[in-house]
Amino acid sequence: MTTSTPPATEVPGSAPEAAARKRPKPGERRIQILQALASMLESPGAERVTTAALAKALSVSEAALYRHFASKAQMFEGLLDFIEESVFSLIKQITHADPLEVEGHASDGASLAGQAGQRQVQRIAAMVLQFAEKNPGMTRVMVGDALLGENERLQERMNLFFDKLESTLRQSYRAIANAEGWATPTVQAQMQASMALSFVLGRLHRYARTGFKRLPTEHLEASLQRLV
């Protein structure tokens, strides 16, 4: 979770003018707070992050934090916003680039849709695992251990995130089921989507539990072949 800022340039001026230039722009302090929170969560075995520790990391007062966020729960909601927007915008790109709806003869169309479904499953699972690997602090939020002791609605929202992810995978598996003539396509698509989600969650939990040593993308290509 990074933002880019233009390089500093020395401009002649008075001391007050220089100080004013160093003040964060509107919204920039909020981003800095969320970046600091995510960074603190990246420490293996890190205990529950307190607002006092977060304020110290930013060299500001706790009161300064609450000028930008009404509560610590709202800070975590900012991280959840980032996770949801990042993952589902990438899923949208994947599904649009490889749609399940195809034109042509029925048999050919079904076959092409099944192949698209397979690619979607693999690409979506790979993307989520790669996102987690690049954002270890977010992984602790996704698996829930960073949310222990926090507002219950945060974990509920994270649960909804994975429900939505499973629903997306289910659509892809339904295309595979129809193409391959599975006996009970709806039921089997649900089962396969559940298994794929369990695979992803298992990799995320292992990544967090091992202090980010066992990468979630370990043997990724071979593992993704098993999903379809």
PABA-437623 format. One line per 2 residues: number of its first residue (from 1); their letters; for each residue x, y, z of N, C-alpha, C. Coordinates in nm, 4 decimals. Example, Ala and Ser with C-alpha at 12.3 -4.5 7.8 and 13.67 -1.06 7.14 Angstrom:
1) as) 1.3190/-0.5690/0.7800/1.2300/-0.4500/0.7800/1.3200/-0.3300/0.7800 ~ 1.2850/-0.2250/0.7080/1.3670/-0.1060/0.7140/1.2900/0.0030/0.7870
//
This chain:
1) mt) 0.0855/-0.1176/0.0000/0.0000/0.0000/0.0000/0.0886/0.1219/0.0000 ~ 0.1201/0.1719/-0.1179/0.2147/0.2809/-0.1265/0.1561/0.3947/-0.2059
3) ts) 0.2083/0.5129/-0.1826/0.1697/0.6290/-0.2597/0.2954/0.6951/-0.3081 ~ 0.2886/0.7616/-0.4197/0.4051/0.8287/-0.4725/0.3914/0.9776/-0.4526
5) tp) 0.4982/1.0445/-0.4160/0.4988/1.1877/-0.3970/0.6119/1.2452/-0.4787 ~ 0.5952/1.3676/-0.5283/0.7003/1.4267/-0.6094/0.8246/1.4521/-0.5278
7) pa) 0.9435/1.4460/-0.5889/1.0670/1.4692/-0.5159/1.0730/1.6103/-0.4611 ~ 1.1370/1.6221/-0.3439/1.1476/1.7535/-0.2808/1.2386/1.8424/-0.3639
9) te) 1.2025/1.9706/-0.3726/1.2807/2.0674/-0.4474/1.3084/2.1863/-0.3578 ~ 1.4308/2.2314/-0.3550/1.4668/2.3458/-0.2728/1.4183/2.4730/-0.3413
11) vp) 1.3375/2.5486/-0.2711/1.2850/2.6738/-0.3232/1.3156/2.7831/-0.2225 ~ 1.3743/2.8947/-0.2635/1.4047/3.0022/-0.1710/1.2780/3.0504/-0.1028
13) gs) 1.2869/3.0808/0.0222/1.1721/3.1340/0.0936/1.2016/3.1432/0.2406 ~ 1.1101/3.1991/0.3119/1.1263/3.2175/0.4553/1.1044/3.0863/0.5269
15) ap) 1.1430/3.0792/0.6549/1.1253/2.9587/0.7359/0.9793/2.9193/0.7475 ~ 0.8869/3.0148/0.7727/0.7453/2.9770/0.7801/0.6954/2.9146/0.6494
17) ea) 0.7440/2.9677/0.5356/0.7019/2.9124/0.4078/0.7512/2.7686/0.3921 ~ 0.8756/2.7441/0.4354/0.9319/2.6093/0.4268/0.8541/2.5126/0.5144
19) aa) 0.8169/2.5581/0.6342/0.7407/2.4728/0.7260/0.6050/2.4393/0.6665 ~ 0.5434/2.5415/0.6007/0.4115/2.5179/0.5427/0.4182/2.4139/0.4322
21) rk) 0.5286/2.4139/0.3576/0.5416/2.3177/0.2487/0.5536/2.1752/0.2994 ~ 0.6010/2.1581/0.4228/0.6207/2.0252/0.4781/0.4927/1.9666/0.5358
23) rp) 0.3897/2.0491/0.5522/0.2653/1.9988/0.6084/0.1984/1.9032/0.5096 ~ 0.1449/1.7917/0.5601/0.0785/1.6968/0.4710/-0.0388/1.7617/0.3985
25) kp) -0.0584/1.7239/0.2747/-0.1722/1.7732/0.1993/-0.2987/1.7079/0.2529 ~ -0.4174/1.7660/0.2240/-0.5429/1.7053/0.2700/-0.5527/1.5594/0.2255
27) ge) -0.5797/1.4705/0.3183/-0.5896/1.3280/0.2884/-0.4576/1.2538/0.2956 ~ -0.3459/1.3264/0.2863/-0.2162/1.2595/0.2884/-0.1859/1.1998/0.4253
29) rr) -0.2258/1.2702/0.5316/-0.2016/1.2187/0.6667/-0.2800/1.0900/0.6898 ~ -0.4014/1.0799/0.6382/-0.4794/0.9567/0.6512/-0.4043/0.8393/0.5880
31) iq) -0.3483/0.8636/0.4695/-0.2733/0.7584/0.4008/-0.1510/0.7193/0.4812 ~ -0.0829/0.8181/0.5391/0.0358/0.7896/0.6200/0.0002/0.7041/0.7410
33) il) -0.1133/0.7322/0.8017/-0.1574/0.6545/0.9185/-0.1848/0.5098/0.8785 ~ -0.2535/0.4907/0.7667/-0.2848/0.3552/0.7211/-0.1586/0.2802/0.6801
35) qa) -0.0648/0.3495/0.6179/0.0616/0.2863/0.5813/0.1385/0.2431/0.7055 ~ 0.1381/0.3285/0.8077/0.2085/0.2950/0.9316/0.1432/0.1754/0.9999
37) la) 0.0103/0.1715/1.0012/-0.0617/0.0595/1.0621/-0.0306/-0.0702/0.9877 ~ -0.0354/-0.0661/0.8553/-0.0035/-0.1854/0.7758/0.1400/-0.2300/0.7991
39) sm) 0.2323/-0.1340/0.8102/0.3735/-0.1658/0.8331/0.3939/-0.2329/0.9688 ~ 0.3242/-0.1850/1.0704/0.3368/-0.2441/1.2041/0.2833/-0.3873/1.2055
41) le) 0.1833/-0.4140/1.1240/0.1260/-0.5485/1.1179/0.2177/-0.6471/1.0467 ~ 0.3179/-0.5952/0.9761/0.4103/-0.6822/0.9043/0.5156/-0.7465/0.9944
43) sp) 0.5249/-0.7022/1.1181/0.6226/-0.7602/1.2107/0.5752/-0.8987/1.2536 ~ 0.6514/-1.0045/1.2244/0.6105/-1.1398/1.2634/0.5849/-1.1484/1.4134
45) ga) 0.4709/-1.2042/1.4498/0.4393/-1.2196/1.5902/0.4018/-1.0901/1.6590 ~ 0.3727/-0.9870/1.5815/0.3383/-0.8577/1.6407/0.2138/-0.8693/1.7267
47) er) 0.2169/-0.8023/1.8396/0.1011/-0.8029/1.9273/-0.0028/-0.7039/1.8738 ~ -0.1132/-0.6963/1.9438/-0.2206/-0.6051/1.9028/-0.1676/-0.4625/1.8949
49) vt) -0.1911/-0.3970/1.7828/-0.1428/-0.2607/1.7631/-0.2308/-0.1642/1.8415 ~ -0.1678/-0.0794/1.9199/-0.2405/0.0213/1.9959/-0.2263/0.1560/1.9274
51) ta) -0.3201/0.2459/1.9567/-0.3109/0.3797/1.8985/-0.1898/0.4535/1.9544 ~ -0.1497/0.4208/2.0762/-0.0317/0.4851/2.1351/0.0931/0.4466/2.0555
53) al) 0.1054/0.3178/2.0220/0.2208/0.2718/1.9449/0.2172/0.3283/1.8039 ~ 0.0990/0.3365/1.7472/0.0849/0.3906/1.6127/0.1222/0.5389/1.6098
55) ak) 0.0771/0.6126/1.7111/0.1104/0.7551/1.7189/0.2609/0.7747/1.7355 ~ 0.3221/0.6881/1.8158/0.4668/0.6973/1.8365/0.5420/0.6710/1.7063
57) al) 0.4958/0.5733/1.6290/0.5613/0.5409/1.5020/0.5553/0.6574/1.4043 ~ 0.4506/0.7374/1.4163/0.4321/0.8513/1.3268/0.4842/0.9819/1.3864
59) sv) 0.5317/0.9747/1.5120/0.5799/1.0947/1.5823/0.4712/1.2007/1.5923 ~ 0.3497/1.1560/1.6240/0.2388/1.2484/1.6460/0.1681/1.2068/1.7744
61) se) 0.0731/1.2864/1.8173/-0.0050/1.2531/1.9364/-0.1217/1.1638/1.8967 ~ -0.1774/1.0931/1.9955/-0.2956/1.0123/1.9679/-0.4108/1.1009/1.9230
63) aa) -0.4169/1.2216/1.9794/-0.5227/1.3146/1.9399/-0.5141/1.3473/1.7918 ~ -0.3911/1.3521/1.7405/-0.3722/1.3802/1.5982/-0.4303/1.2681/1.5124
65) ly) -0.4205/1.1437/1.5597/-0.4783/1.0318/1.4863/-0.6296/1.0458/1.4759 ~ -0.6891/1.0859/1.5880/-0.8351/1.0940/1.5924/-0.8905/1.2162/1.5205
67) rh) -0.8030/1.3021/1.4744/-0.8495/1.4108/1.3883/-0.8776/1.3588/1.2475 ~ -0.8223/1.2423/1.2169/-0.8399/1.1849/1.0832/-0.9269/1.0602/1.0837
69) fa) -0.9322/0.9906/1.1955/-1.0159/0.8718/1.2091/-1.0911/0.8797/1.3407 ~ -1.2193/0.8480/1.3357/-1.3007/0.8569/1.4570/-1.2641/0.7503/1.5593
71) sk) -1.2065/0.6389/1.5135/-1.1711/0.5291/1.6030/-1.0659/0.4415/1.5356 ~ -1.0088/0.3507/1.6150/-0.9130/0.2562/1.5551/-0.9837/0.1617/1.4588
73) aq) -1.1097/0.1291/1.4889/-1.1868/0.0435/1.3983/-1.1974/0.1083/1.2608 ~ -1.2112/0.2389/1.2581/-1.2200/0.3088/1.1304/-1.0872/0.3017/1.0546
75) mf) -0.9762/0.2980/1.1286/-0.8453/0.2815/1.0632/-0.8377/0.1442/0.9965 ~ -0.8834/0.0413/1.0669/-0.8827/-0.0926/1.0083/-0.9782/-0.0995/0.8892
77) eg) -1.0877/-0.0260/0.8960/-1.1798/-0.0230/0.7823/-1.1107/0.0367/0.6601 ~ -1.0181/0.1304/0.6834/-0.9408/0.1856/0.5727/-0.8560/0.0786/0.5064
79) ll) -0.7986/-0.0121/0.5883/-0.7215/-0.1239/0.5314/-0.8131/-0.2210/0.4568 ~ -0.9318/-0.2446/0.5121/-1.0272/-0.3329/0.4458/-1.0714/-0.2742/0.3122
81) df) -1.0890/-0.1421/0.3080/-1.1228/-0.0759/0.1817/-1.0152/-0.1037/0.0773 ~ -0.8892/-0.0921/0.1205/-0.7774/-0.1140/0.0287/-0.7762/-0.2573/-0.0224
83) ie) -0.7978/-0.3541/0.0673/-0.7985/-0.4950/0.0283/-0.9103/-0.5219/-0.0723 ~ -1.0301/-0.4770/-0.0395/-1.1449/-0.5029/-0.1260/-1.1287/-0.4368/-0.2625
85) es) -1.0910/-0.3114/-0.2626/-1.0779/-0.2392/-0.3893/-0.9678/-0.3001/-0.4761 ~ -0.8565/-0.3374/-0.4130/-0.7452/-0.3952/-0.4888/-0.7820/-0.5299/-0.5488
87) vf) -0.8336/-0.6193/-0.4651/-0.8615/-0.7559/-0.5104/-0.9755/-0.7593/-0.6121 ~ -1.0860/-0.6927/-0.5828/-1.2008/-0.7051/-0.6721/-1.1869/-0.6241/-0.8002
89) sl) -1.1043/-0.5212/-0.7989/-1.0777/-0.4514/-0.9250/-0.9926/-0.5405/-1.0155 ~ -0.9006/-0.6178/-0.9557/-0.8192/-0.7109/-1.0341/-0.9023/-0.8290/-1.0832
91) ik) -0.9954/-0.8755/-1.0010/-1.0855/-0.9832/-1.0441/-1.1694/-0.9365/-1.1631 ~ -1.2147/-0.8132/-1.1584/-1.2933/-0.7584/-1.2686/-1.2118/-0.7582/-1.3973
93) qi) -1.0845/-0.7237/-1.3872/-0.9973/-0.7250/-1.5046/-0.9821/-0.8675/-1.5592 ~ -0.9674/-0.9638/-1.4674/-0.9501/-1.1042/-1.5082/-1.0743/-1.1559/-1.5797
95) th) -1.1919/-1.1319/-1.5221/-1.3153/-1.1839/-1.5807/-1.3517/-1.1131/-1.7110 ~ -1.3166/-0.9858/-1.7224/-1.3448/-0.9130/-1.8462/-1.2496/-0.9559/-1.9569
97) ad) -1.1265/-0.9873/-1.9204/-1.0280/-1.0279/-2.0209/-1.0545/-1.1693/-2.0722 ~ -1.1222/-1.2511/-1.9899/-1.1466/-1.3911/-2.0265/-1.2917/-1.4268/-1.9923
99) pl) -1.3879/-1.3705/-2.0664/-1.5291/-1.3888/-2.0314/-1.5773/-1.5324/-2.0488 ~ -1.6780/-1.5678/-1.9703/-1.7345/-1.7023/-1.9782/-1.8347/-1.7143/-2.0921
101) ev) -1.8927/-1.6009/-2.1348/-1.9900/-1.6023/-2.2435/-1.9154/-1.6029/-2.3766 ~ -1.9386/-1.7053/-2.4583/-1.8722/-1.7161/-2.5882/-1.9764/-1.7426/-2.6970
103) eg) -1.9428/-1.7079/-2.8188/-2.0308/-1.7297/-2.9324/-1.9815/-1.8496/-3.0120 ~ -2.0704/-1.9076/-3.0894/-2.0313/-2.0199/-3.1734/-2.1247/-2.1378/-3.1535
105) ha) -2.0878/-2.2523/-3.2070/-2.1703/-2.3719/-3.1912/-2.1757/-2.4132/-3.0443 ~ -2.2797/-2.4820/-3.0093/-2.3015/-2.5184/-2.8687/-2.1838/-2.5943/-2.8101
107) sd) -2.1368/-2.6962/-2.8821/-2.0282/-2.7773/-2.8266/-1.8997/-2.6973/-2.8152 ~ -1.8687/-2.6219/-2.9217/-1.7476/-2.5396/-2.9180/-1.7582/-2.4315/-2.8123
109) ga) -1.8773/-2.3700/-2.8054/-1.8981/-2.2630/-2.7071/-1.8833/-2.3132/-2.5651 ~ -1.9397/-2.4316/-2.5389/-1.9292/-2.4892/-2.4047/-1.7847/-2.5188/-2.3704
111) sl) -1.7103/-2.5715/-2.4679/-1.5706/-2.6043/-2.4446/-1.4891/-2.4790/-2.4158 ~ -1.5123/-2.3723/-2.4956/-1.4399/-2.2475/-2.4754/-1.4747/-2.1846/-2.3406
113) ag) -1.6016/-2.1926/-2.3030/-1.6437/-2.1375/-2.1744/-1.5779/-2.2136/-2.0599 ~ -1.5674/-2.3472/-2.0762/-1.5017/-2.4271/-1.9732/-1.3555/-2.3909/-1.9579
115) qa) -1.2884/-2.3697/-2.0701/-1.1474/-2.3299/-2.0656/-1.1323/-2.1922/-2.0003 ~ -1.2251/-2.1019/-2.0325/-1.2215/-1.9688/-1.9704/-1.2433/-1.9797/-1.8199
117) gq) -1.3339/-2.0702/-1.7808/-1.3591/-2.0912/-1.6383/-1.2356/-2.1412/-1.5658 ~ -1.1637/-2.2335/-1.6278/-1.0406/-2.2862/-1.5687/-0.9364/-2.1760/-1.5514
119) rq) -0.9211/-2.0953/-1.6547/-0.8225/-1.9866/-1.6468/-0.8614/-1.8856/-1.5395 ~ -0.9904/-1.8558/-1.5293/-1.0357/-1.7606/-1.4282/-1.0040/-1.8113/-1.2871
121) vq) -1.0357/-1.9374/-1.2619/-1.0082/-1.9945/-1.1291/-0.8601/-1.9817/-1.0950 ~ -0.7762/-2.0218/-1.1872/-0.6325/-2.0197/-1.1615/-0.5791/-1.8777/-1.1447
123) ri) -0.6241/-1.7872/-1.2290/-0.5740/-1.6501/-1.2231/-0.6231/-1.5765/-1.0994 ~ -0.7481/-1.6004/-1.0622/-0.8017/-1.5351/-0.9425/-0.7293/-1.5850/-0.8180
125) aa) -0.7143/-1.7172/-0.8060/-0.6444/-1.7733/-0.6894/-0.5006/-1.7228/-0.6837 ~ -0.4323/-1.7219/-0.7979/-0.2937/-1.6752/-0.8017/-0.2849/-1.5284/-0.7625
127) mv) -0.3774/-1.4474/-0.8119/-0.3757/-1.3039/-0.7830/-0.3922/-1.2765/-0.6329 ~ -0.4857/-1.3470/-0.5683/-0.5081/-1.3251/-0.4249/-0.3835/-1.3630/-0.3451
129) lq) -0.3212/-1.4748/-0.3814/-0.2009/-1.5194/-0.3109/-0.0835/-1.4247/-0.3353 ~ -0.0713/-1.3747/-0.4557/0.0364/-1.2798/-0.4870/0.0143/-1.1469/-0.4157
131) fa) -0.1108/-1.1040/-0.4074/-0.1438/-0.9825/-0.3339/-0.1027/-0.9965/-0.1873 ~ -0.1360/-1.1106/-0.1276/-0.1015/-1.1348/0.0126/0.0491/-1.1367/0.0327
133) ek) 0.1207/-1.2006/-0.0590/0.2665/-1.2108/-0.0470/0.3316/-1.0726/-0.0498 ~ 0.2783/-0.9833/-0.1317/0.3340/-0.8482/-0.1424/0.2902/-0.7577/-0.0278
135) np) 0.1848/-0.7980/0.0426/0.1288/-0.7163/0.1501/0.1094/-0.7999/0.2769 ~ 0.2177/-0.8405/0.3420/0.2047/-0.9290/0.4584/0.1186/-0.8714/0.5706
137) gm) 0.1251/-0.7396/0.5886/0.0407/-0.6788/0.6914/-0.1068/-0.6984/0.6608 ~ -0.1420/-0.6893/0.5338/-0.2808/-0.7102/0.4924/-0.3212/-0.8561/0.5100
139) tr) -0.2242/-0.9464/0.4968/-0.2543/-1.0885/0.5159/-0.3044/-1.1137/0.6568 ~ -0.2432/-1.0483/0.7547/-0.2876/-1.0662/0.8936/-0.4282/-1.0135/0.9139
141) vm) -0.4660/-0.9140/0.8369/-0.6037/-0.8636/0.8419/-0.6968/-0.9648/0.7754 ~ -0.6555/-1.0171/0.6612/-0.7395/-1.1099/0.5862/-0.7676/-1.2379/0.6638
143) vg) -0.6675/-1.2904/0.7349/-0.6890/-1.4149/0.8104/-0.7527/-1.3883/0.9465 ~ -0.7599/-1.2623/0.9852/-0.8337/-1.2273/1.1058/-0.7537/-1.2117/1.2328
145) da) -0.6259/-1.2526/1.2363/-0.5551/-1.2443/1.3641/-0.5246/-1.0991/1.4036 ~ -0.5172/-1.0083/1.3061/-0.4964/-0.8672/1.3395/-0.6251/-0.8016/1.3898
147) ll) -0.7370/-0.8710/1.3703/-0.8659/-0.8155/1.4103/-0.9133/-0.8676/1.5452 ~ -0.8362/-0.9578/1.6071/-0.8742/-1.0101/1.7384/-0.8790/-0.8975/1.8401
149) ge) -0.9878/-0.8908/1.9134/-1.0026/-0.7858/2.0136/-1.0523/-0.6545/1.9584 ~ -1.0700/-0.6478/1.8255/-1.1215/-0.5257/1.7641/-1.2729/-0.5382/1.7472
151) ne) -1.3329/-0.4379/1.6865/-1.4779/-0.4377/1.6657/-1.5206/-0.5587/1.5821 ~ -1.6276/-0.6263/1.6256/-1.6718/-0.7488/1.5586/-1.7107/-0.7246/1.4131
153) rl) -1.7556/-0.6036/1.3811/-1.7998/-0.5784/1.2442/-1.6842/-0.5893/1.1445 ~ -1.5614/-0.5727/1.1927/-1.4466/-0.5841/1.1037/-1.4306/-0.7270/1.0538
155) qe) -1.4424/-0.8237/1.1456/-1.4319/-0.9639/1.1052/-1.5510/-1.0037/1.0194 ~ -1.6680/-0.9510/1.0510/-1.7863/-0.9800/0.9699/-1.7668/-0.9311/0.8267
157) rm) -1.7073/-0.8133/0.8151/-1.6822/-0.7589/0.6810/-1.5795/-0.8433/0.6061 ~ -1.4789/-0.8928/0.6769/-1.3788/-0.9780/0.6134/-1.4424/-1.1096/0.5701
159) nl) -1.5354/-1.1602/0.6488/-1.6069/-1.2823/0.6110/-1.6865/-1.2611/0.4826 ~ -1.7488/-1.1437/0.4712/-1.8253/-1.1115/0.3513/-1.7344/-1.1028/0.2285
161) ff) -1.6119/-1.0553/0.2512/-1.5138/-1.0478/0.1425/-1.4889/-1.1874/0.0851 ~ -1.4667/-1.2851/0.1721/-1.4387/-1.4211/0.1256/-1.5649/-1.4886/0.0696
163) dk) -1.6822/-1.4508/0.1200/-1.8068/-1.5022/0.0617/-1.8195/-1.4557/-0.0831 ~ -1.7865/-1.3297/-0.1059/-1.7941/-1.2735/-0.2410/-1.6901/-1.3389/-0.3323
165) le) -1.5718/-1.3638/-0.2772/-1.4674/-1.4304/-0.3548/-1.5121/-1.5713/-0.3932 ~ -1.5714/-1.6433/-0.2999/-1.6193/-1.7790/-0.3277/-1.7292/-1.7769/-0.4334
167) st) -1.8169/-1.6768/-0.4276/-1.9237/-1.6651/-0.5262/-1.8672/-1.6447/-0.6661 ~ -1.7611/-1.5658/-0.6758/-1.6971/-1.5429/-0.8057/-1.6364/-1.6729/-0.8591
169) lr) -1.5689/-1.7466/-0.7721/-1.5098/-1.8744/-0.8117/-1.6184/-1.9742/-0.8529 ~ -1.7321/-1.9679/-0.7858/-1.8418/-2.0600/-0.8162/-1.8932/-2.0386/-0.9595
171) qs) -1.8989/-1.9129/-1.0021/-1.9428/-1.8837/-1.1391/-1.8464/-1.9452/-1.2412 ~ -1.7172/-1.9347/-1.2100/-1.6170/-1.9921/-1.3006/-1.6295/-2.1438/-1.3049
173) yr) -1.6490/-2.2056/-1.1889/-1.6623/-2.3521/-1.1846/-1.7917/-2.3988/-1.2512 ~ -1.8945/-2.3153/-1.2472/-2.0206/-2.3534/-1.3125/-1.9992/-2.3652/-1.4635
175) ai) -1.9171/-2.2753/-1.5187/-1.8854/-2.2834/-1.6618/-1.8086/-2.4115/-1.6922 ~ -1.7178/-2.4494/-1.6035/-1.6425/-2.5745/-1.6215/-1.7380/-2.6940/-1.6126
177) an) -1.8289/-2.6900/-1.5152/-1.9235/-2.8000/-1.4952/-2.0119/-2.8208/-1.6180 ~ -2.0609/-2.7110/-1.6745/-2.1471/-2.7213/-1.7925/-2.0689/-2.7744/-1.9124
179) ae) -1.9445/-2.7290/-1.9264/-1.8623/-2.7707/-2.0402/-1.8257/-2.9178/-2.0324 ~ -1.8040/-2.9682/-1.9129/-1.7588/-3.1059/-1.8959/-1.8728/-3.2024/-1.8657
181) gw) -1.9953/-3.1477/-1.8588/-2.1111/-3.2339/-1.8400/-2.1183/-3.2994/-1.7038 ~ -2.0815/-3.2277/-1.5992/-2.0913/-3.2833/-1.4642/-2.2363/-3.3185/-1.4327
183) at) -2.2579/-3.4244/-1.3566/-2.3928/-3.4742/-1.3279/-2.4782/-3.3708/-1.2551 ~ -2.4202/-3.3076/-1.1545/-2.4932/-3.2056/-1.0773/-2.4091/-3.0779/-1.0767
185) pt) -2.4142/-3.0023/-1.1857/-2.3232/-2.8886/-1.2013/-2.3309/-2.7852/-1.0901 ~ -2.4494/-2.7516/-1.0444/-2.4629/-2.6486/-0.9406/-2.3981/-2.6929/-0.8103
187) vq) -2.4305/-2.8158/-0.7695/-2.3755/-2.8682/-0.6442/-2.2242/-2.8841/-0.6534 ~ -2.1782/-2.9386/-0.7645/-2.0345/-2.9624/-0.7794/-1.9564/-2.8320/-0.7931
189) aq) -2.0164/-2.7325/-0.8580/-1.9512/-2.6020/-0.8682/-1.9368/-2.5381/-0.7298 ~ -2.0399/-2.5537/-0.6472/-2.0324/-2.5024/-0.5103/-1.9230/-2.5719/-0.4318
191) mq) -1.9152/-2.7034/-0.4467/-1.8144/-2.7814/-0.3747/-1.6736/-2.7425/-0.4196 ~ -1.6531/-2.7297/-0.5516/-1.5215/-2.6953/-0.6036/-1.4798/-2.5544/-0.5605
193) as) -1.5736/-2.4607/-0.5615/-1.5428/-2.3240/-0.5198/-1.5046/-2.3197/-0.3728 ~ -1.5749/-2.4003/-0.2922/-1.5422/-2.4074/-0.1501/-1.4025/-2.4631/-0.1287
195) ma) -1.3666/-2.5656/-0.2059/-1.2332/-2.6260/-0.1944/-1.1244/-2.5279/-0.2395 ~ -1.1527/-2.4532/-0.3466/-1.0549/-2.3550/-0.3947/-1.0337/-2.2447/-0.2918
197) ls) -1.1422/-2.2004/-0.2309/-1.1305/-2.0968/-0.1282/-1.0538/-2.1501/-0.0083 ~ -1.0782/-2.2751/0.0288/-1.0058/-2.3353/0.1412/-0.8565/-2.3415/0.1119
199) fv) -0.8216/-2.3714/-0.0129/-0.6810/-2.3728/-0.0540/-0.6184/-2.2349/-0.0343 ~ -0.6869/-2.1315/-0.0826/-0.6356/-1.9943/-0.0705/-0.6218/-1.9555/0.0767
201) lg) -0.7256/-1.9807/0.1544/-0.7216/-1.9447/0.2968/-0.6118/-2.0211/0.3698 ~ -0.5945/-2.1467/0.3356/-0.4898/-2.2255/0.3993/-0.3522/-2.1671/0.3733
203) rl) -0.3266/-2.1253/0.2504/-0.1988/-2.0641/0.2173/-0.1795/-1.9317/0.2932 ~ -0.2861/-1.8543/0.3059/-0.2765/-1.7266/0.3772/-0.2470/-1.7490/0.5254
205) hr) -0.3171/-1.8449/0.5850/-0.2949/-1.8741/0.7273/-0.1525/-1.9242/0.7510 ~ -0.1037/-2.0097/0.6639/0.0326/-2.0618/0.6794/0.1346/-1.9493/0.6667
207) ya) 0.1120/-1.8596/0.5748/0.2017/-1.7450/0.5541/0.2103/-1.6608/0.6813 ~ 0.0953/-1.6316/0.7406/0.0933/-1.5507/0.8633/0.1493/-1.6288/0.9814
209) rt) 0.1129/-1.7566/0.9927/0.1533/-1.8383/1.1076/0.3029/-1.8624/1.1123 ~ 0.3679/-1.8675/0.9950/0.5125/-1.8935/0.9900/0.5947/-1.7651/0.9913
211) gf) 0.5311/-1.6551/1.0282/0.6053/-1.5291/1.0310/0.6464/-1.4848/0.8921 ~ 0.5602/-1.5165/0.7925/0.5810/-1.4776/0.6526/0.7007/-1.5486/0.5877
213) kr) 0.7371/-1.6653/0.6405/0.8487/-1.7417/0.5835/0.8027/-1.8375/0.4742 ~ 0.6870/-1.9044/0.4951/0.6350/-1.9952/0.3921/0.5478/-1.9142/0.2976
215) lp) 0.6005/-1.8862/0.1807/0.5312/-1.7989/0.0867/0.4023/-1.8637/0.0351 ~ 0.2962/-1.7858/0.0203/0.1702/-1.8424/-0.0290/0.1775/-1.8867/-0.1746
217) te) 0.2774/-1.8375/-0.2484/0.2909/-1.8757/-0.3901/0.3850/-1.9941/-0.4096 ~ 0.4211/-2.0622/-0.3027/0.5101/-2.1775/-0.3116/0.4479/-2.2866/-0.4001
219) hl) 0.5247/-2.3367/-0.4982/0.4762/-2.4390/-0.5919/0.3398/-2.3992/-0.6502 ~ 0.3276/-2.2740/-0.6852/0.1968/-2.2203/-0.7228/0.1399/-2.2835/-0.8497
221) ea) 0.2204/-2.2916/-0.9535/0.1683/-2.3412/-1.0813/0.1160/-2.4838/-1.0695 ~ 0.1921/-2.5697/-1.0036/0.1494/-2.7092/-0.9868/0.0238/-2.7168/-0.9002
223) sl) 0.0180/-2.6326/-0.7983/-0.0986/-2.6337/-0.7090/-0.2227/-2.5857/-0.7811 ~ -0.2098/-2.4844/-0.8662/-0.3256/-2.4314/-0.9387/-0.3814/-2.5335/-1.0367
225) qr) -0.2944/-2.6186/-1.0905/-0.3425/-2.7232/-1.1819/-0.4389/-2.8171/-1.1097 ~ -0.4141/-2.8381/-0.9804/-0.5001/-2.9262/-0.9010/-0.6393/-2.8674/-0.8813
227) lv) -0.6495/-2.7347/-0.8869/-0.7782/-2.6693/-0.8610/-0.8792/-2.6924/-0.9733 ~ -0.8291/-2.7254/-1.0939/-0.9208/-2.7416/-1.2072/-0.9102/-2.8821/-1.2653
//
